[in-house]
Amino acid sequence: MTITITAFERSPDRGRGLARDMRVRWALEEVGKPYDVRLLSFAALKDPQQLALNPFGQIPTYEDGDLGLFESGAIVLHIAERYAGLLPDDANARARAKAWMFAAIGTVEPPIVERSAAMLVERDKSWYAQRLPIVEDRVRDRLGQLRTHLGDAPWLDGEFSAGDLLMVHVLQRLKGSGTLEDFSTLAAYVARAEARPAYRRAFEAQLAVFNAAPSDR
């Protein structure tokens, strides 16, 4: 059976490749596995059938035969473990690559998401002017630590891995904000990943969905 993932039929990222189905698309492209995409409206995310796959009513989900998964990080980990191309063969290097996957989602992403949420939903609050610099500092602290680790290396630990895939997708949320651009090493790191053929195929597939959606813009 062909792998099936879910994605927004009209993504709020406006075709920028930030929706989390992008991580799964990219991983599948890296390992060369074909997949189908089931597009969902926001209302359809709450359908009982979909809630059985993801009880939180989110995308993406992943179905392969009798296996159903949710949470983009868990899906990427499953793909990386099942198919060659995203994890090293060496046991220690493989463990480190997984650690970077968790670091991307558990350490670097939270302050970036907090920053985005503050800018989107708290801008009209009385505390916004005081809160934003605090959130921004948290993001910059993490970026500084990541830059120090990366140094002049092309990837986080040896060859490109699922750890890089998730880390880059997390960092992309900062593109155009000026924050990522202040860390030229990390901006170049993101650009290297975006130049990968597998990334380009995944991005173009997600963008095609946005371009095909009825326009209400």
C-alpha positions in Angstrom: 0.0 0.0 0.0 1.1 3.6 -0.7 1.9 5.8 2.3 -0.8 8.4 2.8 -0.2 11.7 4.8 -2.6 14.5 5.6 -2.1 18.2 4.9 -4.2 21.4 4.9 -6.3 21.9 1.8 -5.7 25.7 2.4 -2.6 26.1 4.5 -2.2 29.1 6.8 1.5 29.3 5.9 0.4 30.7 2.5 2.7 28.4 0.5 5.9 29.1 2.5 6.6 25.5 3.4 6.2 26.0 7.1 3.2 23.7 7.7 4.4 20.5 9.5 3.4 18.2 6.7 6.4 19.7 4.9 8.7 17.8 7.3 7.1 14.5 6.4 7.0 15.2 2.7 10.7 16.1 2.8 11.6 13.0 4.7 9.8 10.8 2.3 11.5 12.5 -0.7 14.9 12.0 1.0 14.3 8.3 1.3 12.7 7.9 -2.1 9.3 6.7 -0.9 6.2 7.6 -2.9 3.2 8.9 -1.0 -0.3 10.2 -1.4 -1.7 13.3 0.3 -5.2 13.6 1.7 -6.1 17.2 1.9 -8.3 18.3 4.8 -10.2 21.4 5.7 -10.0 22.7 9.3 -13.5 21.3 9.9 -12.5 17.9 8.7 -9.7 17.8 11.2 -12.4 17.3 13.9 -14.2 14.4 12.1 -14.2 11.2 14.2 -12.3 9.3 11.6 -9.5 11.9 11.7 -9.5 12.2 15.4 -8.9 8.5 15.6 -5.7 9.1 13.8 -4.8 12.3 15.7 -6.8 13.0 18.8 -5.6 16.7 18.8 -7.1 17.4 15.4 -3.9 18.4 13.7 -1.9 17.6 10.6 0.1 15.7 9.5 -1.0 12.1 10.1 0.7 9.1 8.4 -0.9 5.9 7.3 1.0 2.9 5.9 -1.0 -0.3 5.9 -2.3 -0.9 9.4 0.0 1.7 11.0 -1.3 5.2 11.8 0.9 7.8 13.3 0.6 11.5 14.3 3.1 14.1 15.4 5.5 15.2 12.7 8.7 14.4 14.7 7.5 10.9 15.5 6.6 10.4 11.8 10.0 11.6 10.6 11.7 9.3 13.1 9.7 6.3 11.9 10.6 7.1 8.3 14.3 7.5 9.2 14.4 4.3 11.1 12.5 2.3 8.5 14.2 3.5 5.3 17.8 4.2 4.5 19.0 7.8 3.9 18.2 9.8 7.0 20.2 8.1 9.8 23.8 7.0 9.8 24.7 3.3 9.9 27.1 3.7 12.8 25.3 3.1 16.1 26.8 6.1 18.0 26.3 8.5 15.1 22.7 7.2 14.7 22.0 8.0 18.3 23.5 11.5 18.0 21.3 12.2 14.9 18.2 11.2 16.9 19.4 13.5 19.7 19.5 16.4 17.2 15.9 15.5 16.2 14.8 15.9 19.7 16.8 19.1 20.2 15.2 20.6 17.1 11.7 20.0 18.4 12.2 20.2 22.2 14.9 22.8 22.6 15.1 25.1 19.6 11.5 25.2 18.3 9.6 26.2 21.5 11.0 29.7 21.9 10.6 30.3 18.1 7.0 29.3 18.2 6.5 31.4 21.4 8.0 34.4 19.5 5.6 33.8 16.5 2.6 33.4 18.8 3.5 36.6 20.7 3.7 38.6 17.4 0.5 37.1 16.0 -1.9 37.2 19.0 -0.4 39.5 21.6 0.5 42.5 19.6 -2.5 44.5 20.9 -1.8 43.6 24.6 -0.4 46.2 27.0 2.5 43.9 27.8 3.6 43.3 24.2 6.4 45.9 24.1 7.9 44.4 27.3 7.4 40.8 26.4 8.7 40.7 22.8 12.4 41.5 23.7 12.3 38.8 26.3 11.1 36.2 23.8 13.5 37.5 21.2 16.4 37.1 23.6 15.4 33.4 24.2 15.5 32.7 20.5 18.8 34.5 20.0 20.3 32.5 22.9 19.4 29.3 21.3 20.6 30.4 17.9 23.9 31.4 19.4 24.4 28.0 21.0 23.5 26.3 17.7 25.9 28.5 15.7 28.7 27.7 18.1 28.1 23.9 17.7 27.8 24.1 13.9 30.9 26.2 13.4 32.2 25.6 9.8 30.6 22.2 9.4 28.0 21.8 6.7 25.7 19.7 8.9 25.1 19.1 12.7 27.0 15.8 13.0 28.7 14.4 9.9 26.4 13.8 7.0 22.9 15.3 6.5 20.4 13.5 8.7 16.9 13.6 10.0 18.3 15.9 12.8 19.3 18.5 10.1 15.9 18.1 8.4 13.9 18.9 11.5 16.4 21.6 12.7 16.2 23.4 9.3 12.4 23.3 9.2 12.3 24.8 12.7 14.7 27.6 11.7 12.8 28.4 8.5 10.1 30.0 10.7 12.5 32.8 11.3 13.3 33.6 7.7 12.7 37.2 6.7 12.4 38.3 10.4 15.9 39.6 10.5 16.7 37.3 13.4 18.0 34.4 11.3 19.8 36.7 9.0 21.8 38.0 11.9 23.3 34.5 12.2 24.9 34.1 8.8 26.3 30.6 9.6 22.7 29.4 10.3 21.3 31.2 7.3 23.8 29.5 5.1 23.0 26.1 6.8 19.3 26.6 6.0 20.2 27.6 2.4 22.3 24.4 2.0 19.4 22.2 3.1 16.9 24.1 0.8 19.2 23.4 -2.2 18.7 19.6 -1.7 16.7 18.1 -4.5 14.5 16.3 -2.0 13.6 19.5 -0.3 12.8 21.2 -3.6 10.4 18.4 -4.6 8.7 18.5 -1.2 8.4 22.3 -1.3 7.0 22.4 -4.8 4.5 19.7 -4.0 3.2 21.7 -0.9 3.2 25.0 -2.9 1.2 23.4 -5.6 -1.6 22.7 -3.1 -1.7 26.3 -2.0 -1.7 27.6 -5.6 -4.5 25.2 -6.6 -6.8 26.2 -3.6 -9.7 28.6 -4.4 -8.5 32.1 -3.9 -9.8 34.1 -1.1 -6.7 36.2 -0.8 
